[in-house]
Structure formats: C-alpha cells, structure tokens
Amino acid sequence: MPKSSSKYTVEALQKSLGIVLLTLMPAGSAWSDTPLVDTSRAGADSVIQVDTALYQPGNALLPYTPVNNPTDFEKHLTQNPTLALFKSMFVPGLGQIGNRRYVKAVVFAGLDAWFVGSAIHYGRQAAVFRREFDNAALPAARNQWYDLYQDRKDERNKFTWFAVIVTFISMFDAYVDAHLSGFPRKERDHEVALGASPDGVVSASVVFFF
C-alpha cells in the first residue's frame, strides 16, 4: 500500500473517532480550558462558593441562664425527686409542699380528702343496706334493699378509683416539679393587666402561675 494512502486512512480514522467522542459527551462538557467551578466570586483560599444560612440568636432566651453557665442545677433542687414522689404517695399534696407548690398541694389534698371521705360514706351505707337485705324476709323488701346496697357499693367503688387516680397524678406531678425546681425561672411580670380595645371596651386580665 502506498504511504500516502496510509496517511489518509489514519487521518480519517482520527476524525471519525473525534466525531464519535463529541457525540457521546454530555451537553456542556466539551473539552475546553474553562474550569467547571465558577471561582470568580469565591474567596482567595476557596474553590466552591458555599451558600450558608447562619443562626441568628433572638431575644426569646435572654431571661434564662445561658448554655455555657457552669451552675450545677441538680444542687439547687428544692427536694429529692424520688422523696417527693413517695411523700405524695402516702399523703397527696405533701410532695407539692416540698416543691413550694402550695396551690397544687391544697388542690390535691382537698380532692383526695373529698374522694376518700365519699368512698367511706357510701361504703358505710352499703354495709347497712346489706344487713337489711340479709334480715328482710319478704321478696319485695329484699329486692329494695339489694338495689340500695348495689347503688351505694357502686358509688363507693367510683370514689375509691377517683382517690387512686388523684394520688397517682399527685405523685408524678411532685416528681416532675422536683426535677425542674433547680432550673432558673423566667421573671414573672404583668400578672395583672388592664387594657382597652380600639372600640372603647375596657378589659382586665389576671395571670396566675402555679
């Protein structure tokens, strides 16, 4: 084969291969000296421009102790949380007194005393009606006494469950409040507010923290 023919064949193959490569390459990725990353707006030491959203602290946490405060809040608890739980288990409201939550203590103690007293009252009536039922001879009288006995027994059971529920709530409320008692509290302001709306209506509000 003549040398000129070989030269033309090699050049034709090179052109064909170049056309095939250009066809297979993705759009916008042709060979060039242009860098793939736009560094015109990047800093001197950076390659990629990073768009970062920075955290801007607000004023919501200003009344509280900052995170870097070295205070050990566990040493400032009003009482041991486990002790508060057991105190409210034996006497509902007693754990709240140790947490200095006196309104809660009165509420829990009052509710528990009411429910326990009601359960005892209906229990005594149920016992009386049961004796009358046992001593009655006529069927009509027995049925009447039995209905009264069943009603009082249901009331006794209902108030007994109410007392148990109040005791459990008092226990866990005292436990949680004891855990939170060492943490700083936000200053309480505007507990009593007086204002007027644009239409001339005057309103007053009272905010009570317990």
C-alpha positions in Angstrom: 0.0 0.0 0.0 1.4 3.5 -0.8 2.4 5.7 2.2 0.1 8.5 1.1 -2.9 6.1 1.3 -1.9 5.0 4.8 -1.6 8.6 5.9 -5.1 9.5 4.6 -6.5 6.4 6.3 -5.1 7.3 9.7 -6.3 10.9 9.5 -9.8 9.6 8.5 -9.9 7.3 11.5 -8.8 10.1 13.9 -11.5 12.4 12.6 -14.1 9.7 12.8 -13.1 8.9 16.4 -13.2 12.6 17.3 -16.8 12.9 15.9 -17.9 9.8 17.9 -16.4 11.2 21.2 -18.0 14.6 20.7 -21.4 12.9 20.0 -21.2 10.7 23.2 -20.1 13.5 25.5 -22.9 15.2 27.7 -24.0 18.7 26.7 -21.9 21.5 28.2 -18.9 19.3 28.9 -16.9 19.8 25.8 -13.1 20.0 26.1 -12.0 23.4 26.9 -9.8 25.3 29.2 -12.7 26.8 31.2 -12.9 25.5 34.8 -16.1 23.5 35.8 -16.4 25.6 39.0 -17.1 29.3 38.9 -14.4 30.8 41.1 -14.9 34.4 40.1 -16.8 35.2 43.3 -15.0 32.8 45.6 -12.5 33.8 48.1 -8.8 33.6 47.7 -8.5 30.3 49.5 -11.8 28.7 48.5 -12.8 26.7 45.4 -16.5 26.5 45.7 -18.8 29.3 46.7 -20.9 27.9 49.7 -24.3 29.4 50.4 -24.7 29.0 54.2 -27.6 30.2 56.4 -26.2 31.5 59.7 -28.1 31.1 63.0 -29.2 34.5 64.3 -29.9 34.4 68.1 -33.1 36.1 69.1 -34.3 37.6 72.4 -36.6 34.7 73.5 -33.9 33.0 75.6 -32.5 36.2 77.2 -34.4 35.8 80.5 -32.9 32.3 81.0 -29.4 31.2 82.0 -27.1 30.8 79.0 -25.9 27.3 78.0 -22.3 28.0 79.0 -23.3 28.7 82.6 -21.4 26.3 84.9 -24.1 26.2 87.5 -25.0 22.7 88.7 -28.8 22.9 88.8 -29.0 19.5 90.5 -27.6 21.1 93.6 -30.4 23.7 93.7 -33.4 21.2 93.8 -35.9 22.0 96.5 -36.0 18.3 97.4 -35.1 14.9 96.1 -37.5 13.9 93.3 -37.8 10.3 94.5 -38.6 11.5 98.0 -41.2 13.9 96.6 -42.9 11.0 94.8 -43.1 8.8 97.9 -44.3 11.7 100.0 -47.2 12.3 97.7 -47.9 8.6 97.5 -48.6 8.5 101.3 -50.2 11.9 101.5 -51.3 13.6 98.2 -50.1 17.1 98.2 -47.2 16.6 100.6 -44.7 16.4 97.8 -46.0 19.6 96.4 -45.4 21.3 99.7 -41.7 20.3 99.5 -41.6 21.8 96.0 -43.2 25.0 97.3 -46.2 24.5 95.1 -48.8 25.3 97.7 -51.8 25.8 95.5 -51.2 22.4 93.9 -50.8 20.9 97.4 -54.2 22.3 98.5 -55.9 21.1 95.3 -54.5 17.6 95.5 -55.1 17.2 99.3 -58.6 18.6 99.0 -59.6 16.3 96.1 -58.1 13.3 97.8 -59.9 14.0 101.1 -63.2 14.5 99.3 -62.9 11.3 97.4 -61.8 9.2 100.3 -64.5 10.7 102.6 -67.1 10.0 99.9 -65.9 6.4 99.5 -66.1 5.8 103.3 -69.6 7.4 103.5 -71.0 5.2 100.7 -69.2 2.2 102.0 -70.9 2.5 105.4 -74.3 2.9 103.7 -73.7 -0.2 101.6 -72.9 -2.2 104.7 -76.1 -1.0 106.4 -78.2 -1.9 103.3 -76.6 -5.3 103.0 -77.5 -6.1 106.6 -81.1 -5.0 105.9 -81.1 -7.2 102.9 -79.9 -10.2 104.8 -82.6 -9.6 107.6 -85.5 -9.0 105.3 -88.0 -11.8 104.8 -90.3 -10.6 102.1 -89.0 -10.8 98.5 -90.1 -7.2 97.7 -88.2 -5.8 100.7 -85.2 -7.9 99.8 -85.2 -6.6 96.3 -85.5 -3.0 97.5 -82.6 -3.3 100.0 -80.5 -5.1 97.4 -81.0 -2.2 94.9 -80.0 0.3 97.5 -77.0 -1.8 98.5 -75.8 -2.2 94.9 -76.1 1.6 94.3 -74.1 2.5 97.3 -71.5 -0.1 96.5 -71.0 1.3 93.0 -70.7 4.8 94.4 -68.1 3.6 96.9 -66.0 1.9 94.2 -66.3 5.0 91.9 -64.9 7.4 94.6 -62.2 4.9 95.5 -60.9 4.9 92.0 -61.1 8.7 91.9 -58.9 8.8 95.0 -56.4 6.4 93.5 -56.2 8.5 90.3 -55.6 11.7 92.2 -52.9 10.0 94.2 -51.0 8.9 91.1 -51.3 12.3 89.5 -50.0 13.9 92.7 -47.1 11.5 92.8 -45.8 12.2 89.3 -46.5 15.9 89.4 -44.4 16.2 92.6 -41.6 14.1 90.9 -41.5 16.3 87.8 -41.7 19.6 89.7 -38.9 18.4 91.9 -36.7 17.7 88.9 -37.5 21.1 87.4 -37.1 23.1 90.6 -33.4 23.6 90.2 -33.7 25.3 86.8 -33.9 29.1 86.5 -37.3 30.6 86.0 -38.3 33.4 83.8 -39.2 36.6 85.6 -42.9 36.8 86.0 -44.3 40.2 85.0 -47.7 41.6 84.0 -49.6 39.2 86.3 -52.4 41.7 86.4 -53.1 43.7 83.2 -55.7 46.3 82.3 -56.2 47.4 78.7 -58.7 48.9 76.3 -59.6 47.9 72.8 -59.9 50.4 69.9 -63.7 50.3 70.1 -63.6 51.6 73.7 -64.2 48.3 75.6 -62.1 48.1 78.8 -60.9 44.6 79.8 -58.8 43.3 82.7 -56.9 40.0 82.9 -55.2 38.2 85.7 -52.4 35.7 85.1 -51.9 33.3 87.9 -48.8 31.0 87.9 -48.9 27.8 90.0 
